[in-house]
Amino acid sequence: MQLHGLVVMLGPSLFPCGRLRTRPLLRRLLSELWSAAGGPAPCRRLGTGGSTLQPVIGQDSIELLGHSYPRDDFTNITPKILAKVGFHLQNQPYHPLWLIKERIKAHFYSSYVGRWGNPLFSVHDNLSPVVTVEQNFDSLLIPPDHPCRKRGDNYYLNRTTMLRAHTSAHQRELVRSGLDAFLLAGDVYRRDEINASHYPVFHQMEGVRLFSDLELFSRVRGGDELSLFERGGRRTAQKQESHSLEAVKLVEFDLKTTLTRLVTHLFGPDVEVRWVDCYFPFTHPSFEMEVRFQGDWMEVLGCGVMEQELLLSAGAGNKLGWAFGLGLERLAMILYSIPDIRLFWSRDERFLKQFRVDDIQTPICFQPFSKYPPFHNDISFWLPDAADRFTENDFYDLVRSVGGDLVEKVTLVDDFTHPRTGRRSHCYRIVYRHMERTLTQQEVRQVHQQIERSVEAELGVQGRF
């Protein structure tokens, strides 16, 4: 999940094909989970070529992953985004995102073992990215008027169905199925700005752990006199109204200890860590972890004590829990010195072969195979008179739809308001650079002219070309 970045993230393939022996309760609930995501679909392995079922945007419906979704006034998904669905980069062996996921998984498998010697945390990395709006927002207690629900920030198939914006969209279903400790990884989708560190498709990994009275207090002297809950409590900066302060402090300590061990495993024993208080709708208290890397403090994950209302709705109201979420691309870019997020989608052997290692713990420093020259063109236009008719994310998404991965960066370079007419104008600089070859001025110009035509036709602006 992203926790904005826990994160703000069921599907046909709830469990990877043939890799998990489900408990009876999970088997019974499997059909319910599939149904919540739009119905069952065949479980299949995906190669580097992506899904074998090609998505189609029709006049009245969208065909995606073997299902049909009716279009309506909220539909805003584009062919280029649909083409990314089904690749599951986190599951492609020796892809850098797979390496990071496997390193995290191996750490949890070796560090947290159940009473019978089996891994305490189960792993779910093949769930469908198509979720309901209720899963993505309501199940996480995100209010109806929260800005993160905006059409301009998400990819909607229709008013009730979308591509998940965070892996936390599956949290309630997995807890409801009886899981007390799990890791979840997958692709998530958000309309966002365009630069070297932002891409409309990225990957998240999150963890959840729940505690009963016995589990939390068994190692505490006098623990049999303590309780997870208290009556008549009030919500403070340190705890939720129904939680006892002793229980929250123990859960918080376990959470921070777990995550400190994880980043020490990833970054090395000398890593410096600090915690920053923050806010997420589905945890309280909530924190962001920052690590000092190359002299700067960088946020690497969000986490917190899960809201009790969320656990109540999932049938686990007698337990307390923590959750964390992190971005796999962000970690991979830091740990492997990958300079551009578009590279994760490259099929160039010069990129991929650098991550084929015998040991997933092998340190890797990405070696650029070439730096092709960029081209930049500016585009200026008058905005529509009605302020709500234009958003920057609409423009960025249009540029991505036309230019695809040829577009390296889009920057607003001028925001001008005419002193007499009051009309407002934007000027954006678009940087074009191919990751694997040199572009020609002619092909860049063709793409740029198509963007100029499309921005007038689709966004209601008046060009100043």
C-alpha positions, 0 to 999 in steps of 0.5 A: 500500500502506499500509505501515500507511498500506507498506501493510498492499494481482489482479484481473479488470481487471489493466490499465485498458481499452484504456490499456496496451499490455502487453509479451509477458511481461505478456500471457502472465501476464495469465491467471495473474494473473486466475486468482489473483484468482478468474478473468476478468471483463469489463473495463468502465468505471465511472461515478459510479454504481458497478458495474453488477453488483450484489453479493448476499449469499446464504445460501450464497454471495456474488456480487461483480463477476461471481463467486460466493464460498462463505460459511463461518464466516469470512465477515463482509462486510456489504451496506453494504461490498459496495455500495462495491465497484466505484466506483473513486473514484481513476478518476473524473475530477475527484474529489479522489482522482483529482486526487491520483493524477493529480498523483502520476502526472504527477510520476513520468511527467515526472521518471523517463523510460526510455532510449527516452523513455517513462515509467519507471513504469507505472501500475495503478489498476483491479485487482480489490479481491478477493484471496486471503488468501495474496496479502494476507498470505503473499506479503508475509511477514506471519506467520500469528499477526500481529494484522493478519490478525484477522477483526475487522480485515478483511472476509473473503468466506471463509477464503481470500478477502477484500477487500484490506486494502492495495494491497501484495497485488498487489506479488508478482504485478506483480514476477513479471510482469516489472515493475521500476518501477510505481505502484499505486492502488486501494480497500482495506478495513479494519474500524476505528473511526468518526470524521472521518478513518477509514472502512472503505473508503479508497484507497492508492497505492504505488510499487515500483522494482527495481535490478540491479547495473548500474543501481545502481552505474553512476554510482558510481566503482569501481562495477564492484567493488561487489555487491548481495549478500554471503555470510555477512552478518548482519541488522542495523538497517541492512540484511538479511543477504544485502545489501551495506551499499553497495547498501542505502545507495544504494537507501535514498538513491534512495528518500528522494530520490524521496519528498522530490521527491514531497512537495515537488511536492505541498506546495511547495518549503518543506515540511519533511521528517523520517524516522522508523525503523519496522517493516514485515514486508515491508521492512527497513530501514523508514521513515515520512516526516513533513512539518510542516504547519500547525505539526505533524508528520504521517506521510504515508507508509511505505517501505523496502527490500523484503525479499529473500525477497519478491523471490526468491518473485517471481522477481526475486532478482537485484535489490534494490528499494524500496517506498512506500505512502501514503493518498490520502484523507489527502493530499487532506484535508490538501492540499484542507482536506477536514474529513470522510472521508465527503465523498469518497463524496458525490454532492452537486454542491456538493462535486464542482464544487469539484474541476473544474479546468482544471489538476490542479495548481491549489490548491484549498481546500474550501469547506464548503457547510453544516454541518448540526446533529448529534444524539448518542445514547448506548448502554450494554450489559453485555459478554458474560462470555467476553472473546473474544466482543466486539470494538470493531471488531465494534460499529463495523461493526454501527453502520456497517451500520445507520447507514451514513454518517449516523454521523459518530463513535462514541466510547467514553465509559465503560468500567465494571467492577462492583465486586461482580459483575465484569461489564464495561459499555461506553457509547458516544456515537454522533454522527449528522449527514447531509452534505447535509441536516438530520436529524430527531430521529425518524429518528435515533431510529429508527436508534438503536433499530435499533442497540440491537436489533441489538447485542443480537441479533448481539453477545451483549451485554445492553442497558442502554437 
